[in-house]
Amino acid sequence: MPPSKPRTRLALLDLTPNEWKIEKLVPGGDGFLHLSDGKSAFASGALPGERIRVEEMEEHGGYLRAARWSLLEASPDRVEPSCPVQSECGGCDLMMLDYSAQVRAKQGILLEALQRTGRFEQLPEVRFVSSAEHYGYRSRIRLHVGSGGRLGFYAAGSRELVEIPGCIVADPELSTALIALRDLARRYPRGFEPLSEIELRVAPAGPRVAVHLLPADRGFDLSSAFAVELARRFNVSVAERASDPSQDQRFPLPGVELRVPGGGFTQVNWAVNQALVHALLDATQKSGALRFCDLYCGAGNFSLPLFARGLTGLGIEASRPAIGAARRAAKEQSLSGARFIAGDVRTELERLPRGERFDLAVLDPPRSGAREVLPALIRRAPRHLAYCACDPVTLARDLRVLCDAGYALEGLTGFDMFPQTHHFETLAWLSLGAGTATPH
Ligand SMILES: C[S@@+](CC[C@H](N)C(=O)[O-])C[C@H]1O[C@@H](n2cnc3c(N)ncnc32)[C@H](O)[C@@H]1O
């Protein structure tokens, strides 16, 4: 649970139990327990089964949070984090938990969200796909630029820059690129000043490393000696400026390749993404669906493999550069009939002619979920839905709406796209129950 502003900071009085036994991890990754008075309590960094002494506590509306605590009894699954800056950097909040216990905890988090937020009493079996790589799996990282060209991540819940020596969950080529960027920062001490963030991404099928610059204002000068040197070493793109299509990065997918422009969205763990796409293709094949609509399609991560399997349909996505890349990929790979629309999902879905039918809708919305689009989707009543989500709580909320409208939840698979963190992806498969909603 994200910490809200504390109402009170409690000195620990005798009245307040200051030894807590953590029951489980909850969405957001915090340790959680029920106190004897029924109140909920959270301690970030504490693991299931651990006993902690709370040294400073915050009272928020309906719950308590340990602001400072010490460990009394460690979980047998607690391990030494492999990264020297794990406790300062906000990224890998579960690195002190053994990997198989991380996967179990994420399964529990998914169930918790579905039961609590989604009010599901009966669920299909929840499968969970682990990541073969526990480190070195991230194909992109976004660095913040601090004063004097310092590069790093923000500490958890703050804007304090933690300069990282490298990042062990990132592909080693990205850490090598970071060393090269630091070298440039030494030679051009003011070069990074106009930038607020830099995204580094490595693509399996090339061009290998791309650097995407996010300037703090519009004044970034691409003809400066620093920018010229940067472009000599890397494949560079700049936010809000058109990128060169010949520099699209290429990512292999089942039967087809994805093209991604500088700064475009890509799933971060490519091996796990491939497992996710395969799971979608298998479920689609079993369902017999022939015509699909891929909402929030990005550069075509799901639509391109569906087209390559011979399905027809369309993808809708707000990012014009991503849609441009999806169209180029379809054209270059002779996926005739592939259709991509640039625009807001809800507006475009409502604008589609009434007669435009599809028997599968794929949804992969951002963290906030797809609430606004559900009424238009339900009106079209596609027989099957494949909902891919990175936030189990908004997923559970949206699944409840869909199931109340006549869909049945038939399959649930978690994908550990982000080892060492509490994050994961879920693919939910739903089908319209017999005799329920028909398109209107
Ligand atoms: C989680 S990403 C998924 C992209 C793609 N399915 C993939 O797997 O690479 C979500 C995408 O939704 C797009 N998006 C966010 N809000 C949108 C909206 N209201 N309408 C259309 N697209 C939107 C973002 O630009 C982003 O590409």
The ligand as an SDF file (V2000), in Angstrom:
LIG
                    3D

 27 29  0  0  0  0  0  0  0  0999 V2000
    1.5350   -1.4810  -20.7290 C   0  0  0  0  0  0  0  0  0  0  0  0
    1.7910   -0.6780  -22.2810 S   0  0  0  0  0  0  0  0  0  0  0  0
    1.4430   -2.0320  -23.3500 C   0  0  0  0  0  0  0  0  0  0  0  0
    1.9190   -1.9190  -24.7700 C   0  0  0  0  0  0  0  0  0  0  0  0
    1.9130   -3.2210  -25.5800 C   0  0  0  0  0  0  0  0  0  0  0  0
    0.6930   -3.9840  -25.4080 N   0  0  0  0  0  0  0  0  0  0  0  0
    3.1360   -4.0640  -25.2610 C   0  0  0  0  0  0  0  0  0  0  0  0
    2.9800   -5.1580  -24.6970 O   0  0  0  0  0  0  0  0  0  0  0  0
    4.2540   -3.6440  -25.5980 O   0  0  0  0  0  0  0  0  0  0  0  0
    0.3990    0.3540  -22.3480 C   0  0  0  0  0  0  0  0  0  0  0  0
    0.2610    1.1740  -23.6040 C   0  0  0  0  0  0  0  0  0  0  0  0
   -0.9540    1.8970  -23.5200 O   0  0  0  0  0  0  0  0  0  0  0  0
   -0.7890    3.1390  -24.1700 C   0  0  0  0  0  0  0  0  0  0  0  0
   -1.8740    3.9890  -23.6520 N   0  0  0  0  0  0  0  0  0  0  0  0
   -2.0180    4.5230  -22.4220 C   0  0  0  0  0  0  0  0  0  0  0  0
   -3.1940    5.1710  -22.3020 N   0  0  0  0  0  0  0  0  0  0  0  0
   -3.8290    5.0440  -23.5010 C   0  0  0  0  0  0  0  0  0  0  0  0
   -5.0880    5.4830  -23.9930 C   0  0  0  0  0  0  0  0  0  0  0  0
   -5.9410    6.1660  -23.2410 N   0  0  0  0  0  0  0  0  0  0  0  0
   -5.4120    5.1700  -25.2620 N   0  0  0  0  0  0  0  0  0  0  0  0
   -4.5510    4.4640  -26.0420 C   0  0  0  0  0  0  0  0  0  0  0  0
   -3.3600    3.9990  -25.6130 N   0  0  0  0  0  0  0  0  0  0  0  0
   -2.9890    4.2900  -24.3590 C   0  0  0  0  0  0  0  0  0  0  0  0
    0.6290    3.5460  -23.8120 C   0  0  0  0  0  0  0  0  0  0  0  0
    1.1210    4.4730  -24.7580 O   0  0  0  0  0  0  0  0  0  0  0  0
    1.3480    2.2040  -23.8390 C   0  0  0  0  0  0  0  0  0  0  0  0
    1.9020    1.9650  -25.1040 O   0  0  0  0  0  0  0  0  0  0  0  0
  1  2  1  0
  2  3  1  0
  2 10  1  0
  3  4  1  0
  4  5  1  0
  5  6  1  0
  5  7  1  0
  7  8  2  0
  7  9  1  0
 10 11  1  0
 11 12  1  0
 11 26  1  0
 12 13  1  0
 13 14  1  0
 13 24  1  0
 14 15  1  0
 14 23  1  0
 15 16  2  0
 16 17  1  0
 17 18  1  0
 17 23  2  0
 18 19  1  0
 18 20  2  0
 20 21  1  0
 21 22  2  0
 22 23  1  0
 24 25  1  0
 24 26  1  0
 26 27  1  0
M  CHG  2   2   1   9  -1
M  END
$$$$
